[in-house]
Amino acid sequence: MTTDSHALHPQSSDHAHDAASHGSLKSYLIGFGLSVVLTAIPFWLVMTGVLGDKQVTALIVLVFAAVQIVVHMVYFLHMNTRSENGWTMMALIFTVIMVVIALTGSLWVMHHLNTNMMPMHDMSQVP
């Protein structure tokens, strides 16, 4: 009985890494530059208070944070729809959906517990 070495160890093939992008120096530098810019702008917005309204500033910082997460996933984690036949992206989407469901469900429960609790009586009037 003969065995093919490629059948036993498919990772040892020269073509095993074709599906996953490893990135180049150029892509790492682009990712680093975007990360620095996406960090510096919110830092400047918060430190100078140029917008005035704290809620608007917080919303803009959150948007920059979301964009930075995408930049890190694309340029540093090399996540795209082509790697591992799209399963990496599908796992990420599933994880994001589950986290959103858990967070919104928790916030919904806490909000309704807060609004539907019995009101506390003024304890200073109790003899």
Backbone as XML, in Angstrom:
<?xml version="1.0"?>
<chain id="A" units="angstrom">
  <residue number="1" name="MET">
    <atom name="N" x="0.839" y="-1.163" z="0.000"/>
    <atom name="CA" x="0.000" y="0.000" z="0.000"/>
    <atom name="C" x="0.896" y="1.242" z="0.000"/>
  </residue>
  <residue number="2" name="THR">
    <atom name="N" x="0.746" y="2.086" z="-0.964"/>
    <atom name="CA" x="1.547" y="3.305" z="-1.038"/>
    <atom name="C" x="0.679" y="4.491" z="-0.664"/>
  </residue>
  <residue number="3" name="THR">
    <atom name="N" x="1.324" y="5.450" z="-0.061"/>
    <atom name="CA" x="0.591" y="6.662" z="0.319"/>
    <atom name="C" x="1.279" y="7.857" z="-0.311"/>
  </residue>
  <residue number="4" name="ASP">
    <atom name="N" x="0.475" y="8.790" z="-0.717"/>
    <atom name="CA" x="0.988" y="10.024" z="-1.293"/>
    <atom name="C" x="1.281" y="11.005" z="-0.156"/>
  </residue>
  <residue number="5" name="SER">
    <atom name="N" x="2.480" y="11.599" z="-0.164"/>
    <atom name="CA" x="2.844" y="12.513" z="0.926"/>
    <atom name="C" x="1.964" y="13.753" z="0.930"/>
  </residue>
  <residue number="6" name="HIS">
    <atom name="N" x="1.474" y="14.163" z="-0.241"/>
    <atom name="CA" x="0.585" y="15.331" z="-0.291"/>
    <atom name="C" x="-0.790" y="15.005" z="0.291"/>
  </residue>
  <residue number="7" name="ALA">
    <atom name="N" x="-1.210" y="13.770" z="0.198"/>
    <atom name="CA" x="-2.494" y="13.384" z="0.775"/>
    <atom name="C" x="-2.422" y="13.364" z="2.289"/>
  </residue>
  <residue number="8" name="LEU">
    <atom name="N" x="-1.263" y="12.972" z="2.838"/>
    <atom name="CA" x="-1.125" y="12.937" z="4.290"/>
    <atom name="C" x="-0.904" y="14.318" z="4.877"/>
  </residue>
  <residue number="9" name="HIS">
    <atom name="N" x="-0.185" y="15.169" z="4.184"/>
    <atom name="CA" x="0.154" y="16.505" z="4.672"/>
    <atom name="C" x="-0.175" y="17.548" z="3.612"/>
  </residue>
  <residue number="10" name="PRO">
    <atom name="N" x="-1.453" y="17.900" z="3.449"/>
    <atom name="CA" x="-1.801" y="18.865" z="2.410"/>
    <atom name="C" x="-1.243" y="20.257" z="2.687"/>
  </residue>
  <residue number="11" name="GLN">
    <atom name="N" x="-0.895" y="20.567" z="3.925"/>
    <atom name="CA" x="-0.356" y="21.892" z="4.231"/>
    <atom name="C" x="1.073" y="22.042" z="3.740"/>
  </residue>
  <residue number="12" name="SER">
    <atom name="N" x="1.759" y="20.943" z="3.447"/>
    <atom name="CA" x="3.137" y="21.042" z="3.008"/>
    <atom name="C" x="3.249" y="21.399" z="1.539"/>
  </residue>
  <residue number="13" name="SER">
    <atom name="N" x="2.152" y="21.463" z="0.865"/>
    <atom name="CA" x="2.163" y="21.809" z="-0.551"/>
    <atom name="C" x="2.573" y="23.260" z="-0.747"/>
  </residue>
  <residue number="14" name="ASP">
    <atom name="N" x="3.179" y="23.529" z="-1.879"/>
    <atom name="CA" x="3.584" y="24.896" z="-2.187"/>
    <atom name="C" x="2.382" y="25.804" z="-2.407"/>
  </residue>
  <residue number="15" name="HIS">
    <atom name="N" x="1.241" y="25.227" z="-2.723"/>
    <atom name="CA" x="0.043" y="26.015" z="-3.035"/>
    <atom name="C" x="-0.903" y="26.129" z="-1.853"/>
  </residue>
  <residue number="16" name="ALA">
    <atom name="N" x="-0.475" y="25.730" z="-0.688"/>
    <atom name="CA" x="-1.366" y="25.737" z="0.477"/>
    <atom name="C" x="-1.712" y="27.137" z="0.922"/>
  </residue>
  <residue number="17" name="HIS">
    <atom name="N" x="-0.876" y="28.114" z="0.646"/>
    <atom name="CA" x="-1.116" y="29.469" z="1.121"/>
    <atom name="C" x="-1.681" y="30.376" z="0.045"/>
  </residue>
  <residue number="18" name="ASP">
    <atom name="N" x="-2.109" y="29.840" z="-1.089"/>
    <atom name="CA" x="-2.646" y="30.678" z="-2.155"/>
    <atom name="C" x="-3.964" y="31.323" z="-1.774"/>
  </residue>
  <residue number="19" name="ALA">
    <atom name="N" x="-4.782" y="30.642" z="-0.964"/>
    <atom name="CA" x="-6.103" y="31.158" z="-0.628"/>
    <atom name="C" x="-6.032" y="32.326" z="0.350"/>
  </residue>
  <residue number="20" name="ALA">
    <atom name="N" x="-5.014" y="32.359" z="1.174"/>
    <atom name="CA" x="-4.905" y="33.415" z="2.182"/>
    <atom name="C" x="-3.863" y="34.432" z="1.759"/>
  </residue>
  <residue number="21" name="SER">
    <atom name="N" x="-4.230" y="35.690" z="1.837"/>
    <atom name="CA" x="-3.293" y="36.757" z="1.522"/>
    <atom name="C" x="-2.422" y="37.026" z="2.731"/>
  </residue>
  <residue number="22" name="HIS">
    <atom name="N" x="-1.113" y="37.143" z="2.519"/>
    <atom name="CA" x="-0.212" y="37.402" z="3.628"/>
    <atom name="C" x="0.147" y="38.865" z="3.741"/>
  </residue>
  <residue number="23" name="GLY">
    <atom name="N" x="-0.200" y="39.648" z="2.766"/>
    <atom name="CA" x="0.088" y="41.069" z="2.828"/>
    <atom name="C" x="1.511" y="41.383" z="2.439"/>
  </residue>
  <residue number="24" name="SER">
    <atom name="N" x="1.694" y="42.578" z="1.994"/>
    <atom name="CA" x="3.013" y="43.051" z="1.620"/>
    <atom name="C" x="3.377" y="44.226" z="2.515"/>
  </residue>
  <residue number="25" name="LEU">
    <atom name="N" x="4.595" y="44.684" z="2.380"/>
    <atom name="CA" x="5.015" y="45.845" z="3.149"/>
    <atom name="C" x="4.133" y="47.043" z="2.827"/>
  </residue>
  <residue number="26" name="LYS">
    <atom name="N" x="3.775" y="47.180" z="1.549"/>
    <atom name="CA" x="2.920" y="48.291" z="1.127"/>
    <atom name="C" x="1.554" y="48.239" z="1.817"/>
  </residue>
  <residue number="27" name="SER">
    <atom name="N" x="0.947" y="47.040" z="1.875"/>
    <atom name="CA" x="-0.374" y="46.943" z="2.513"/>
    <atom name="C" x="-0.283" y="47.185" z="4.017"/>
  </residue>
  <residue number="28" name="TYR">
    <atom name="N" x="0.803" y="46.719" z="4.651"/>
    <atom name="CA" x="0.979" y="46.985" z="6.077"/>
    <atom name="C" x="1.174" y="48.475" z="6.342"/>
  </residue>
  <residue number="29" name="LEU">
    <atom name="N" x="1.921" y="49.147" z="5.477"/>
    <atom name="CA" x="2.129" y="50.589" z="5.648"/>
    <atom name="C" x="0.837" y="51.367" z="5.413"/>
  </residue>
  <residue number="30" name="ILE">
    <atom name="N" x="0.030" y="50.938" z="4.446"/>
    <atom name="CA" x="-1.271" y="51.583" z="4.220"/>
    <atom name="C" x="-2.155" y="51.391" z="5.453"/>
  </residue>
  <residue number="31" name="GLY">
    <atom name="N" x="-2.198" y="50.180" z="5.973"/>
    <atom name="CA" x="-2.990" y="49.906" z="7.170"/>
    <atom name="C" x="-2.514" y="50.710" z="8.367"/>
  </residue>
  <residue number="32" name="PHE">
    <atom name="N" x="-1.194" y="50.812" z="8.528"/>
    <atom name="CA" x="-0.646" y="51.589" z="9.630"/>
    <atom name="C" x="-0.993" y="53.071" z="9.474"/>
  </residue>
  <residue number="33" name="GLY">
    <atom name="N" x="-0.843" y="53.599" z="8.265"/>
    <atom name="CA" x="-1.179" y="55.009" z="8.017"/>
    <atom name="C" x="-2.643" y="55.301" z="8.288"/>
  </residue>
  <residue number="34" name="LEU">
    <atom name="N" x="-3.519" y="54.422" z="7.811"/>
    <atom name="CA" x="-4.952" y="54.611" z="8.074"/>
    <atom name="C" x="-5.252" y="54.529" z="9.566"/>
  </residue>
  <residue number="35" name="SER">
    <atom name="N" x="-4.596" y="53.623" z="10.257"/>
    <atom name="CA" x="-4.823" y="53.492" z="11.700"/>
    <atom name="C" x="-4.382" y="54.744" z="12.449"/>
  </residue>
  <residue number="36" name="VAL">
    <atom name="N" x="-3.263" y="55.304" z="12.051"/>
    <atom name="CA" x="-2.783" y="56.520" z="12.701"/>
    <atom name="C" x="-3.750" y="57.676" z="12.450"/>
  </residue>
  <residue number="37" name="VAL">
    <atom name="N" x="-4.199" y="57.828" z="11.205"/>
    <atom name="CA" x="-5.128" y="58.912" z="10.874"/>
    <atom name="C" x="-6.461" y="58.713" z="11.603"/>
  </residue>
  <residue number="38" name="LEU">
    <atom name="N" x="-6.950" y="57.460" z="11.616"/>
    <atom name="CA" x="-8.231" y="57.173" z="12.270"/>
    <atom name="C" x="-8.142" y="57.270" z="13.790"/>
  </residue>
  <residue number="39" name="THR">
    <atom name="N" x="-6.958" y="57.325" z="14.345"/>
    <atom name="CA" x="-6.774" y="57.570" z="15.770"/>
    <atom name="C" x="-6.558" y="59.054" z="16.049"/>
  </residue>
  <residue number="40" name="ALA">
    <atom name="N" x="-5.795" y="59.715" z="15.188"/>
    <atom name="CA" x="-5.441" y="61.119" z="15.408"/>
    <atom name="C" x="-6.648" y="62.054" z="15.278"/>
  </residue>
  <residue number="41" name="ILE">
    <atom name="N" x="-7.514" y="61.796" z="14.321"/>
    <atom name="CA" x="-8.667" y="62.685" z="14.120"/>
    <atom name="C" x="-9.608" y="62.678" z="15.323"/>
  </residue>
  <residue number="42" name="PRO">
    <atom name="N" x="-10.048" y="61.510" z="15.825"/>
    <atom name="CA" x="-10.891" y="61.538" z="17.030"/>
    <atom name="C" x="-10.176" y="62.124" z="18.246"/>
  </residue>
  <residue number="43" name="PHE">
    <atom name="N" x="-8.886" y="61.858" z="18.379"/>
    <atom name="CA" x="-8.121" y="62.440" z="19.483"/>
    <atom name="C" x="-8.150" y="63.960" z="19.399"/>
  </residue>
  <residue number="44" name="TRP">
    <atom name="N" x="-7.947" y="64.490" z="18.207"/>
    <atom name="CA" x="-7.977" y="65.939" z="18.006"/>
    <atom name="C" x="-9.367" y="66.493" z="18.295"/>
  </residue>
  <residue number="45" name="LEU">
    <atom name="N" x="-10.419" y="65.785" z="17.842"/>
    <atom name="CA" x="-11.788" y="66.244" z="18.086"/>
    <atom name="C" x="-12.091" y="66.327" z="19.583"/>
  </residue>
  <residue number="46" name="VAL">
    <atom name="N" x="-11.648" y="65.326" z="20.334"/>
    <atom name="CA" x="-11.928" y="65.308" z="21.770"/>
    <atom name="C" x="-11.087" y="66.340" z="22.513"/>
  </residue>
  <residue number="47" name="MET">
    <atom name="N" x="-9.815" y="66.432" z="22.184"/>
    <atom name="CA" x="-8.926" y="67.323" z="22.919"/>
    <atom name="C" x="-9.205" y="68.808" z="22.656"/>
  </residue>
  <residue number="48" name="THR">
    <atom name="N" x="-9.625" y="69.153" z="21.447"/>
    <atom name="CA" x="-9.887" y="70.564" z="21.144"/>
    <atom name="C" x="-11.329" y="70.954" z="21.422"/>
  </residue>
  <residue number="49" name="GLY">
    <atom name="N" x="-12.235" y="69.982" z="21.423"/>
    <atom name="CA" x="-13.649" y="70.295" z="21.629"/>
    <atom name="C" x="-14.208" y="71.157" z="20.516"/>
  </residue>
  <residue number="50" name="VAL">
    <atom name="N" x="-13.696" y="70.972" z="19.317"/>
    <atom name="CA" x="-14.051" y="71.819" z="18.190"/>
    <atom name="C" x="-15.541" y="71.718" z="17.818"/>
  </residue>
  <residue number="51" name="LEU">
    <atom name="N" x="-16.165" y="70.596" z="18.074"/>
    <atom name="CA" x="-17.571" y="70.439" z="17.713"/>
    <atom name="C" x="-18.515" y="71.024" z="18.761"/>
  </residue>
  <residue number="52" name="GLY">
    <atom name="N" x="-18.062" y="71.145" z="19.983"/>
    <atom name="CA" x="-18.892" y="71.740" z="21.030"/>
    <atom name="C" x="-19.823" y="70.746" z="21.700"/>
  </residue>
  <residue number="53" name="ASP">
    <atom name="N" x="-20.613" y="70.036" z="20.927"/>
    <atom name="CA" x="-21.581" y="69.092" z="21.487"/>
    <atom name="C" x="-20.893" y="67.754" z="21.774"/>
  </residue>
  <residue number="54" name="LYS">
    <atom name="N" x="-20.956" y="67.322" z="23.024"/>
    <atom name="CA" x="-20.265" y="66.093" z="23.426"/>
    <atom name="C" x="-20.899" y="64.855" z="22.807"/>
  </residue>
  <residue number="55" name="GLN">
    <atom name="N" x="-22.214" y="64.874" z="22.604"/>
    <atom name="CA" x="-22.877" y="63.711" z="22.026"/>
    <atom name="C" x="-22.493" y="63.522" z="20.562"/>
  </residue>
  <residue number="56" name="VAL">
    <atom name="N" x="-22.384" y="64.611" z="19.819"/>
    <atom name="CA" x="-21.974" y="64.531" z="18.416"/>
    <atom name="C" x="-20.525" y="64.047" z="18.332"/>
  </residue>
  <residue number="57" name="THR">
    <atom name="N" x="-19.685" y="64.552" z="19.212"/>
    <atom name="CA" x="-18.286" y="64.128" z="19.239"/>
    <atom name="C" x="-18.188" y="62.634" z="19.555"/>
  </residue>
  <residue number="58" name="ALA">
    <atom name="N" x="-18.959" y="62.169" z="20.513"/>
    <atom name="CA" x="-18.943" y="60.749" z="20.870"/>
    <atom name="C" x="-19.415" y="59.889" z="19.701"/>
  </residue>
  <residue number="59" name="LEU">
    <atom name="N" x="-20.442" y="60.339" z="18.987"/>
    <atom name="CA" x="-20.937" y="59.594" z="17.839"/>
    <atom name="C" x="-19.880" y="59.523" z="16.736"/>
  </residue>
  <residue number="60" name="ILE">
    <atom name="N" x="-19.190" y="60.625" z="16.485"/>
    <atom name="CA" x="-18.140" y="60.636" z="15.463"/>
    <atom name="C" x="-16.974" y="59.736" z="15.874"/>
  </residue>
  <residue number="61" name="VAL">
    <atom name="N" x="-16.618" y="59.742" z="17.149"/>
    <atom name="CA" x="-15.547" y="58.869" z="17.631"/>
    <atom name="C" x="-15.942" y="57.401" z="17.445"/>
  </residue>
  <residue number="62" name="LEU">
    <atom name="N" x="-17.193" y="57.066" z="17.711"/>
    <atom name="CA" x="-17.662" y="55.692" z="17.509"/>
    <atom name="C" x="-17.610" y="55.288" z="16.042"/>
  </residue>
  <residue number="63" name="VAL">
    <atom name="N" x="-17.941" y="56.210" z="15.142"/>
    <atom name="CA" x="-17.866" y="55.911" z="13.712"/>
    <atom name="C" x="-16.409" y="55.668" z="13.303"/>
  </residue>
  <residue number="64" name="PHE">
    <atom name="N" x="-15.507" y="56.509" z="13.777"/>
    <atom name="CA" x="-14.096" y="56.317" z="13.478"/>
    <atom name="C" x="-13.601" y="54.988" z="14.046"/>
  </residue>
  <residue number="65" name="ALA">
    <atom name="N" x="-14.085" y="54.601" z="15.216"/>
    <atom name="CA" x="-13.685" y="53.323" z="15.814"/>
    <atom name="C" x="-14.159" y="52.151" z="14.960"/>
  </residue>
  <residue number="66" name="ALA">
    <atom name="N" x="-15.385" y="52.225" z="14.460"/>
    <atom name="CA" x="-15.904" y="51.156" z="13.602"/>
    <atom name="C" x="-15.099" y="51.051" z="12.309"/>
  </residue>
  <residue number="67" name="VAL">
    <atom name="N" x="-14.757" y="52.189" z="11.724"/>
    <atom name="CA" x="-13.950" y="52.176" z="10.508"/>
    <atom name="C" x="-12.567" y="51.604" z="10.798"/>
  </residue>
  <residue number="68" name="GLN">
    <atom name="N" x="-12.018" y="51.938" z="11.949"/>
    <atom name="CA" x="-10.699" y="51.421" z="12.299"/>
    <atom name="C" x="-10.728" y="49.911" z="12.513"/>
  </residue>
  <residue number="69" name="ILE">
    <atom name="N" x="-11.807" y="49.391" z="13.051"/>
    <atom name="CA" x="-11.939" y="47.941" z="13.196"/>
    <atom name="C" x="-11.893" y="47.272" z="11.830"/>
  </residue>
  <residue number="70" name="VAL">
    <atom name="N" x="-12.586" y="47.843" z="10.860"/>
    <atom name="CA" x="-12.587" y="47.290" z="9.500"/>
    <atom name="C" x="-11.183" y="47.365" z="8.895"/>
  </residue>
  <residue number="71" name="VAL">
    <atom name="N" x="-10.494" y="48.488" z="9.091"/>
    <atom name="CA" x="-9.128" y="48.632" z="8.574"/>
    <atom name="C" x="-8.223" y="47.560" z="9.168"/>
  </residue>
  <residue number="72" name="HIS">
    <atom name="N" x="-8.321" y="47.323" z="10.459"/>
    <atom name="CA" x="-7.483" y="46.302" z="11.097"/>
    <atom name="C" x="-7.808" y="44.915" z="10.562"/>
  </residue>
  <residue number="73" name="MET">
    <atom name="N" x="-9.078" y="44.622" z="10.361"/>
    <atom name="CA" x="-9.453" y="43.304" z="9.857"/>
    <atom name="C" x="-8.948" y="43.091" z="8.438"/>
  </residue>
  <residue number="74" name="VAL">
    <atom name="N" x="-9.003" y="44.113" z="7.608"/>
    <atom name="CA" x="-8.602" y="43.959" z="6.213"/>
    <atom name="C" x="-7.085" y="43.968" z="6.064"/>
  </residue>
  <residue number="75" name="TYR">
    <atom name="N" x="-6.407" y="44.942" z="6.667"/>
    <atom name="CA" x="-4.982" y="45.110" z="6.424"/>
    <atom name="C" x="-4.085" y="44.283" z="7.332"/>
  </residue>
  <residue number="76" name="PHE">
    <atom name="N" x="-4.527" y="43.955" z="8.537"/>
    <atom name="CA" x="-3.668" y="43.220" z="9.462"/>
    <atom name="C" x="-4.109" y="41.778" z="9.657"/>
  </residue>
  <residue number="77" name="LEU">
    <atom name="N" x="-5.412" y="41.527" z="9.711"/>
    <atom name="CA" x="-5.903" y="40.156" z="9.861"/>
    <atom name="C" x="-6.169" y="39.484" z="8.522"/>
  </residue>
  <residue number="78" name="HIS">
    <atom name="N" x="-6.091" y="40.248" z="7.434"/>
    <atom name="CA" x="-6.257" y="39.758" z="6.064"/>
    <atom name="C" x="-7.584" y="39.042" z="5.868"/>
  </residue>
  <residue number="79" name="MET">
    <atom name="N" x="-8.635" y="39.583" z="6.456"/>
    <atom name="CA" x="-9.956" y="38.979" z="6.306"/>
    <atom name="C" x="-10.609" y="39.526" z="5.051"/>
  </residue>
  <residue number="80" name="ASN">
    <atom name="N" x="-11.037" y="38.610" z="4.198"/>
    <atom name="CA" x="-11.793" y="38.981" z="3.013"/>
    <atom name="C" x="-12.677" y="37.811" z="2.622"/>
  </residue>
  <residue number="81" name="THR">
    <atom name="N" x="-13.457" y="37.998" z="1.589"/>
    <atom name="CA" x="-14.402" y="36.950" z="1.191"/>
    <atom name="C" x="-13.715" y="35.815" z="0.449"/>
  </residue>
  <residue number="82" name="ARG">
    <atom name="N" x="-12.470" y="36.005" z="0.004"/>
    <atom name="CA" x="-11.774" y="34.965" z="-0.749"/>
    <atom name="C" x="-11.014" y="33.999" z="0.155"/>
  </residue>
  <residue number="83" name="SER">
    <atom name="N" x="-10.570" y="34.429" z="1.318"/>
    <atom name="CA" x="-9.780" y="33.537" z="2.163"/>
    <atom name="C" x="-10.660" y="32.458" z="2.771"/>
  </residue>
  <residue number="84" name="GLU">
    <atom name="N" x="-10.154" y="31.245" z="2.749"/>
    <atom name="CA" x="-10.841" y="30.058" z="3.277"/>
    <atom name="C" x="-12.249" y="29.923" z="2.715"/>
  </residue>
  <residue number="85" name="ASN">
    <atom name="N" x="-12.406" y="30.198" z="1.453"/>
    <atom name="CA" x="-13.686" y="30.089" z="0.737"/>
    <atom name="C" x="-14.793" y="30.908" z="1.390"/>
  </residue>
  <residue number="86" name="GLY">
    <atom name="N" x="-14.442" y="32.023" z="2.005"/>
    <atom name="CA" x="-15.434" y="32.908" z="2.590"/>
    <atom name="C" x="-15.849" y="32.558" z="4.002"/>
  </residue>
  <residue number="87" name="TRP">
    <atom name="N" x="-15.356" y="31.457" z="4.548"/>
    <atom name="CA" x="-15.788" y="31.039" z="5.884"/>
    <atom name="C" x="-15.290" y="31.977" z="6.967"/>
  </residue>
  <residue number="88" name="THR">
    <atom name="N" x="-14.161" y="32.623" z="6.754"/>
    <atom name="CA" x="-13.665" y="33.576" z="7.745"/>
    <atom name="C" x="-14.641" y="34.736" z="7.870"/>
  </residue>
  <residue number="89" name="MET">
    <atom name="N" x="-15.095" y="35.254" z="6.746"/>
    <atom name="CA" x="-16.046" y="36.366" z="6.760"/>
    <atom name="C" x="-17.396" y="35.922" z="7.316"/>
  </residue>
  <residue number="90" name="MET">
    <atom name="N" x="-17.819" y="34.723" z="6.979"/>
    <atom name="CA" x="-19.097" y="34.213" z="7.505"/>
    <atom name="C" x="-19.030" y="34.060" z="9.024"/>
  </residue>
  <residue number="91" name="ALA">
    <atom name="N" x="-17.903" y="33.588" z="9.543"/>
    <atom name="CA" x="-17.740" y="33.461" z="10.995"/>
    <atom name="C" x="-17.770" y="34.833" z="11.650"/>
  </residue>
  <residue number="92" name="LEU">
    <atom name="N" x="-17.143" y="35.818" z="11.021"/>
    <atom name="CA" x="-17.155" y="37.176" z="11.559"/>
    <atom name="C" x="-18.569" y="37.745" z="11.572"/>
  </residue>
  <residue number="93" name="ILE">
    <atom name="N" x="-19.297" y="37.575" z="10.484"/>
    <atom name="CA" x="-20.672" y="38.084" z="10.413"/>
    <atom name="C" x="-21.537" y="37.421" z="11.479"/>
  </residue>
  <residue number="94" name="PHE">
    <atom name="N" x="-21.404" y="36.103" z="11.636"/>
    <atom name="CA" x="-22.168" y="35.395" z="12.659"/>
    <atom name="C" x="-21.833" y="35.919" z="14.050"/>
  </residue>
  <residue number="95" name="THR">
    <atom name="N" x="-20.544" y="36.140" z="14.326"/>
    <atom name="CA" x="-20.124" y="36.646" z="15.630"/>
    <atom name="C" x="-20.682" y="38.031" z="15.889"/>
  </residue>
  <residue number="96" name="VAL">
    <atom name="N" x="-20.622" y="38.904" z="14.893"/>
    <atom name="CA" x="-21.153" y="40.264" z="15.048"/>
    <atom name="C" x="-22.653" y="40.221" z="15.310"/>
  </residue>
  <residue number="97" name="ILE">
    <atom name="N" x="-23.370" y="39.385" z="14.577"/>
    <atom name="CA" x="-24.823" y="39.280" z="14.779"/>
    <atom name="C" x="-25.135" y="38.784" z="16.189"/>
  </residue>
  <residue number="98" name="MET">
    <atom name="N" x="-24.406" y="37.778" z="16.668"/>
    <atom name="CA" x="-24.660" y="37.253" z="18.010"/>
    <atom name="C" x="-24.345" y="38.291" z="19.085"/>
  </residue>
  <residue number="99" name="VAL">
    <atom name="N" x="-23.275" y="39.051" z="18.914"/>
    <atom name="CA" x="-22.931" y="40.095" z="19.891"/>
    <atom name="C" x="-24.001" y="41.185" z="19.892"/>
  </residue>
  <residue number="100" name="VAL">
    <atom name="N" x="-24.471" y="41.583" z="18.718"/>
    <atom name="CA" x="-25.520" y="42.609" z="18.639"/>
    <atom name="C" x="-26.797" y="42.110" z="19.303"/>
  </residue>
  <residue number="101" name="ILE">
    <atom name="N" x="-27.182" y="40.863" z="19.064"/>
    <atom name="CA" x="-28.380" y="40.304" z="19.697"/>
    <atom name="C" x="-28.230" y="40.280" z="21.213"/>
  </residue>
  <residue number="102" name="ALA">
    <atom name="N" x="-27.068" y="39.842" z="21.697"/>
    <atom name="CA" x="-26.853" y="39.773" z="23.144"/>
    <atom name="C" x="-26.862" y="41.161" z="23.778"/>
  </residue>
  <residue number="103" name="LEU">
    <atom name="N" x="-26.197" y="42.125" z="23.148"/>
    <atom name="CA" x="-26.159" y="43.477" z="23.717"/>
    <atom name="C" x="-27.517" y="44.163" z="23.680"/>
  </residue>
  <residue number="104" name="THR">
    <atom name="N" x="-28.200" y="44.102" z="22.544"/>
    <atom name="CA" x="-29.510" y="44.765" z="22.464"/>
    <atom name="C" x="-30.525" y="44.076" z="23.372"/>
  </residue>
  <residue number="105" name="GLY">
    <atom name="N" x="-30.458" y="42.764" z="23.462"/>
    <atom name="CA" x="-31.360" y="42.056" z="24.371"/>
    <atom name="C" x="-31.116" y="42.436" z="25.820"/>
  </residue>
  <residue number="106" name="SER">
    <atom name="N" x="-29.852" y="42.529" z="26.189"/>
    <atom name="CA" x="-29.518" y="42.921" z="27.566"/>
    <atom name="C" x="-29.969" y="44.346" z="27.856"/>
  </residue>
  <residue number="107" name="LEU">
    <atom name="N" x="-29.709" y="45.249" z="26.926"/>
    <atom name="CA" x="-30.145" y="46.639" z="27.126"/>
    <atom name="C" x="-31.666" y="46.743" z="27.178"/>
  </residue>
  <residue number="108" name="TRP">
    <atom name="N" x="-32.360" y="45.966" z="26.358"/>
    <atom name="CA" x="-33.826" y="45.977" z="26.360"/>
    <atom name="C" x="-34.359" y="45.475" z="27.698"/>
  </residue>
  <residue number="109" name="VAL">
    <atom name="N" x="-33.794" y="44.386" z="28.208"/>
    <atom name="CA" x="-34.239" y="43.841" z="29.488"/>
    <atom name="C" x="-33.967" y="44.838" z="30.612"/>
  </residue>
  <residue number="110" name="MET">
    <atom name="N" x="-32.774" y="45.427" z="30.625"/>
    <atom name="CA" x="-32.455" y="46.384" z="31.691"/>
    <atom name="C" x="-33.353" y="47.618" z="31.619"/>
  </residue>
  <residue number="111" name="HIS">
    <atom name="N" x="-33.648" y="48.093" z="30.414"/>
    <atom name="CA" x="-34.531" y="49.253" z="30.269"/>
    <atom name="C" x="-35.926" y="48.934" z="30.793"/>
  </residue>
  <residue number="112" name="HIS">
    <atom name="N" x="-36.458" y="47.783" z="30.422"/>
    <atom name="CA" x="-37.806" y="47.437" z="30.868"/>
    <atom name="C" x="-37.850" y="47.104" z="32.355"/>
  </residue>
  <residue number="113" name="LEU">
    <atom name="N" x="-36.789" y="46.557" z="32.900"/>
    <atom name="CA" x="-36.750" y="46.363" z="34.347"/>
    <atom name="C" x="-36.759" y="47.704" z="35.065"/>
  </residue>
  <residue number="114" name="ASN">
    <atom name="N" x="-36.032" y="48.663" z="34.517"/>
    <atom name="CA" x="-35.970" y="49.986" z="35.130"/>
    <atom name="C" x="-37.316" y="50.702" z="35.047"/>
  </residue>
  <residue number="115" name="THR">
    <atom name="N" x="-37.995" y="50.626" z="33.931"/>
    <atom name="CA" x="-39.263" y="51.351" z="33.776"/>
    <atom name="C" x="-40.435" y="50.636" z="34.445"/>
  </residue>
  <residue number="116" name="ASN">
    <atom name="N" x="-40.364" y="49.337" z="34.601"/>
    <atom name="CA" x="-41.505" y="48.600" z="35.146"/>
    <atom name="C" x="-41.353" y="48.218" z="36.615"/>
  </residue>
  <residue number="117" name="MET">
    <atom name="N" x="-40.292" y="48.659" z="37.252"/>
    <atom name="CA" x="-40.136" y="48.376" z="38.674"/>
    <atom name="C" x="-41.119" y="49.225" z="39.468"/>
  </residue>
  <residue number="118" name="MET">
    <atom name="N" x="-41.481" y="48.736" z="40.621"/>
    <atom name="CA" x="-42.386" y="49.494" z="41.473"/>
    <atom name="C" x="-41.676" y="50.745" z="41.957"/>
  </residue>
  <residue number="119" name="PRO">
    <atom name="N" x="-42.372" y="51.860" z="42.016"/>
    <atom name="CA" x="-41.714" y="53.093" z="42.460"/>
    <atom name="C" x="-41.364" y="52.996" z="43.943"/>
  </residue>
  <residue number="120" name="MET">
    <atom name="N" x="-40.245" y="53.553" z="44.276"/>
    <atom name="CA" x="-39.807" y="53.579" z="45.665"/>
    <atom name="C" x="-40.561" y="54.688" z="46.400"/>
  </residue>
  <residue number="121" name="HIS">
    <atom name="N" x="-41.016" y="54.385" z="47.592"/>
    <atom name="CA" x="-41.695" y="55.392" z="48.390"/>
    <atom name="C" x="-40.667" y="56.265" z="49.085"/>
  </residue>
  <residue number="122" name="ASP">
    <atom name="N" x="-41.076" y="57.451" z="49.385"/>
    <atom name="CA" x="-40.180" y="58.377" z="50.086"/>
    <atom name="C" x="-39.993" y="57.857" z="51.510"/>
  </residue>
  <residue number="123" name="MET">
    <atom name="N" x="-38.802" y="57.428" z="51.839"/>
    <atom name="CA" x="-38.521" y="56.826" z="53.143"/>
    <atom name="C" x="-38.470" y="57.869" z="54.259"/>
  </residue>
  <residue number="124" name="SER">
    <atom name="N" x="-38.391" y="59.147" z="53.942"/>
    <atom name="CA" x="-38.340" y="60.171" z="54.999"/>
    <atom name="C" x="-39.697" y="60.347" z="55.672"/>
  </residue>
  <residue number="125" name="GLN">
    <atom name="N" x="-40.779" y="59.917" z="55.037"/>
    <atom name="CA" x="-42.108" y="60.062" z="55.598"/>
    <atom name="C" x="-42.514" y="58.874" z="56.462"/>
  </residue>
  <residue number="126" name="VAL">
    <atom name="N" x="-41.716" y="57.813" z="56.466"/>
    <atom name="CA" x="-42.046" y="56.631" z="57.265"/>
    <atom name="C" x="-41.700" y="56.934" z="58.710"/>
  </residue>
  <residue number="127" name="PRO">
    <atom name="N" x="-42.672" y="56.661" z="59.662"/>
    <atom name="CA" x="-42.415" y="56.983" z="61.081"/>
    <atom name="C" x="-41.341" y="56.148" z="61.702"/>
  </residue>
</chain>
